Amino acid sequence: MLERLIKYIFLFLSAAIPAVLASLRLVIDHICAIIAIAYQNYRCRDAQKDCDRNSH
């Protein structure tokens, strides 16, 4: 009984891992894009501060 359960779990995992990896890759891509956008906004804000400081 336990051996059959373990076999089913392994079958399920081997079938699910590709889907999990694909969704993980999507999530990581989204996180990277969000970080890149946030970083660009942060740099733009810094540049604006520098401009304000120089104009005064």
C-alpha positions as CSV (number, residue, x, y, z in Angstrom):
1,M,0.0,0.0,0.0
2,L,2.7,2.5,1.0
3,E,4.9,1.5,-1.9
4,R,2.0,2.1,-4.3
5,L,1.4,5.5,-2.7
6,I,5.0,6.4,-3.1
7,K,5.0,5.3,-6.7
8,Y,1.9,7.5,-7.4
9,I,3.6,10.5,-5.6
10,F,6.7,10.1,-7.8
11,L,4.5,9.8,-10.9
12,F,2.7,12.9,-9.9
13,L,5.9,14.8,-9.2
14,S,7.5,13.8,-12.4
15,A,4.4,15.0,-14.3
16,A,4.1,18.2,-12.3
17,I,7.7,19.3,-12.2
18,P,7.8,20.7,-15.8
19,A,4.7,22.7,-15.2
20,V,6.0,24.0,-11.9
21,L,9.3,25.0,-13.5
22,A,7.5,26.8,-16.3
23,S,5.4,28.7,-13.9
24,L,8.4,29.5,-11.8
25,R,10.2,30.9,-14.8
26,L,7.2,33.1,-15.6
27,V,7.1,34.3,-12.0
28,I,10.9,35.0,-12.1
29,D,10.5,36.9,-15.4
30,H,7.8,39.0,-13.9
31,I,9.8,39.8,-10.8
32,C,12.8,40.7,-12.9
33,A,10.7,43.0,-15.0
34,I,9.2,44.7,-11.9
35,I,12.6,45.1,-10.4
36,A,14.0,46.6,-13.6
37,I,11.1,49.1,-13.8
38,A,11.4,50.0,-10.2
39,Y,15.2,50.5,-10.6
40,Q,14.7,52.7,-13.6
41,N,12.1,54.8,-11.8
42,Y,14.5,55.1,-8.8
43,R,17.4,56.2,-11.0
44,C,15.1,58.7,-12.8
45,R,14.1,60.1,-9.4
46,D,17.7,60.4,-8.4
47,A,18.6,62.2,-11.6
48,Q,15.7,64.6,-11.0
49,K,17.0,65.3,-7.5
50,D,20.4,66.0,-8.9
51,C,18.9,68.4,-11.5
52,D,16.9,70.2,-8.8
53,R,20.0,70.5,-6.6
54,N,22.0,71.9,-9.6
55,S,19.3,74.4,-10.5
56,H,19.2,76.0,-7.1
